[in-house]
Amino acid sequence: MVKGGLDCETMMEEGIPMSPAIGGHKTNAGVTALPPQWVDDVDGVHLLLSDITRSMAILMSMHSTRVGTVFGKDLDDMEVKIENLTKDVTGECL
């Protein structure tokens, strides 16, 4: 445990800068190095999950509206939109 009770791994996950004395890495020029690639990968996964969650909420709303609609001229259009959004969400998971 260092710096306010946080260990180095927790500090990196939280984006708290570390000094070389507590686990940071210095380059030859004395500048703290960039975080490892996995940090960017985790950020990308979080962004993707956020997009999927938002799309799923929209899709649930569309399904609810569709179930309540028996007749109407926009029925085919709504089904196409539902199908396209479903493909988008499942395509992001592959």
N, C-alpha and C positions, 0 to 999 in steps of 0.2 A: 504494500500500500504506500502510495506517495501522493503528494500534492492534494491535500484536502480529503484524504481517505480513498482516492481513486487509484487503481492500478493502471499500468501503461496501456493495456488492451482496452480498458473501459474509456480511457482518455482518447485513444485513437477513434473508437467507435462514436464517441460524443463530439469529435472534432475539436477537442481541446489541445492547443499547441503544447508540445513537450520540449523542455530544454534538454540539451545533450546529457546533462547530469542525471536526468531521470528517465532516460530511455530513448530520447530523440536521436536521430542520426545526422551527423554533420558531413558535408562534402568537404573537399580540400579547400574550397573558398570560404568555409566557415558558415555557410548558409544551411539551414535545416532542409533536409531532402523532402521530396514529395512523398505522400503516403503510398503504400503499396497498391498495386492494380486492383486487388480484391475490394478495396474501398469503393472504387468507381463501379465495380461490378455490383456490389450491394446496393449502391445508389440507383443503378439501372433497374435492378429487381424491384426495389421499392416503388420507383416510378411506374413500372409495368403493372405491378399489383394495384396501384392507385388508379391507373387507367381502366383496368379490368373491373375493379369495384364500381367505378363510376358508370361504366358501360352496363354492368349487370343491373344497377339500380334503374337505369333508363329502360333496359329490356324488361324488367319486372313491371314497370309502369305501362309499357306498351302492351305486354301480355294482358294485364288487367283491363286495359281499355278495349283490347280485342275481344276478350271473353264477354264483356258487357255489350258488345256490338253484334247484333244479329243481322241486321239489314243495313245497307248503306253503300253509297257509291265509292267510298274510300276504303272499303274492306280489302280489296285486292292490293291496293297501294300499301296499306298497313301491314299486310302479311309479307309483302316484299321487303319492307323496311325491317321487320322483325327478323326475317331470314338473313338479310345482309348484316345486321348488327350481330346476330348469332355467329355468322361466319367470321366476322372481324374478331370477336372475343375468342373463339376457339382457335383461330389462326394465330393469335398472339401467344397461345400456350404451346404451340408446336416448335 
